[in-house]
Amino acid sequence: MAVKHLVLFQFKASASAEVVKESSLRMLGLKEGCIHPTSKKQYIKSLTGGKDNSHEGAQHGITHAFVAEFESLEDRDYYVNTDPFHQKFKAFAGPFIEKVIVVDFSEGEF
């Protein structure tokens, strides 16, 4: 069962534009850098994201959105809990992020 992993960031007001850009590029780089421990291959099926450009005013401070897709819950769980490349990303970006919202779902399951 494929799993979509939606990640929303609100960067701290003190985060420079350079840090925000670097954090965003590193987030997108997780697709190539995260390697499955068994297959030794990339396991994120897709990863996309960008800066909010909505004019609705309903962002509640969220400035950036990313969507990763995993083949299985097990792959998603490894990514979230264990993957060393992902852990390095969190250590880098974490100090610059005010708020994170994560929602995972499988398409069509309600």
Secondary structure as the mmCIF struct_conf table of DSSP 4:
data_model
#
loop_
_struct_conf.conf_type_id
_struct_conf.id
_struct_conf.beg_label_comp_id
_struct_conf.beg_label_asym_id
_struct_conf.beg_label_seq_id
_struct_conf.end_label_comp_id
_struct_conf.end_label_asym_id
_struct_conf.end_label_seq_id
STRN STRN1 VAL A 3 PHE A 11
TURN_TY1_P TURN_TY1_P1 ALA A 13 SER A 14
BEND BEND1 ALA A 15 ALA A 15
HELX_RH_AL_P HELX_RH_AL_P1 ALA A 17 LEU A 28
TURN_TY1_P TURN_TY1_P2 GLY A 29 GLY A 29
HELX_RH_AL_P HELX_RH_AL_P2 LEU A 30 GLY A 33
STRN STRN2 ILE A 35 ILE A 35
TURN_TY1_P TURN_TY1_P3 PRO A 37 SER A 39
BEND BEND2 LYS A 41 LYS A 41
STRN STRN3 GLN A 42 GLN A 42
STRN STRN4 ILE A 44 LYS A 51
BEND BEND3 HIS A 55 GLY A 57
TURN_TY1_P TURN_TY1_P4 HIS A 60 GLY A 61
STRN STRN5 HIS A 64 PHE A 70
BEND BEND4 GLU A 71 SER A 72
HELX_RH_AL_P HELX_RH_AL_P3 LEU A 73 ASN A 81
TURN_TY1_P TURN_TY1_P5 THR A 82 THR A 82
HELX_RH_AL_P HELX_RH_AL_P4 PRO A 84 ALA A 93
HELX_RH_3T_P HELX_RH_3T_P1 GLY A 94 PHE A 96
STRN STRN6 ILE A 97 PHE A 105
TURN_TY1_P TURN_TY1_P6 GLU A 107 GLY A 108
#
